């Protein structure tokens, strides 16, 4: 089987917009390095370098496994991956198949110096990505402290005013929120609990915030326990930096006042009704 030379190029949407990276430029630089030999092109456009689940990269790996590729050219190690661990996974996988890996911007060879250089480049790339992420998070926190709502959080009963970065009341949805609280405090014969309220809203053809026709009990319970309806909207409440969602300590929450829909007495009365139900659901 004839083995071929491959060029791999990648750019994310953010990188292309901010730094001017482009797929054609990477391919051109790699082709100049290769010379007159023809090469297969594998390009992932608008794809993050933090995952290995990329269409072109997956195809390249499959063809390497089948023994079709002899050499891979890439503009820079961080075009291959933003994560040092992923870079090492790919190089070890390809070297086991006898595939050479060459970078236009930085040499890599199986020597102590080459391995150190490659590891340092990957570590620096990962560090730069972490700095960008932290800078963005810091900027979002500062906006929140200024009383600005960061984005449309899709809270039933409110619309997002993007110009002023505030929550404003959606009167039709707010009327439904009040009705949900009223049904909880004084339920009609056909409506018992969150499940009964969800069923009634579905029968009445009331759309959810996302336009769905069917309401679920859990959505109703979230509305009944959401303090935003008291005029207390919190940002910086959830931490997703580790890839998992966890609740931050309460002292890190940032309060953004917003128009209230439910009176405090009504809200507290509903919490007393919900409390026994929460205990029973855990037992």
Secondary structure, 3 states (H helix, E strand, C coil): CCCEEEEEEEECHHHHHHHCCCHHHHHHHHHHHHCCCCEEEEEEECCCCCCCCCHHHHHHHHHHHCCCEEEEEECCHHHHCCCHHHHHHHHHHHHCCCCEEEECCCCCCCCHHHHHHHHHHHHHHHHHHHHHHHHHHHHHHHHHHCCCCCCCCCCCCEEEECCCCEEEECHHHHHHHHHHHHHHHCCCCCCCHHHHHHHHHHHCCCCCCCCCCCCCHHHHHHHHHCHHHHCEEEECCEECCCCCCEECCHHHCEEEECCCCCCHHHHHHHHHHHHHHHHHHHC
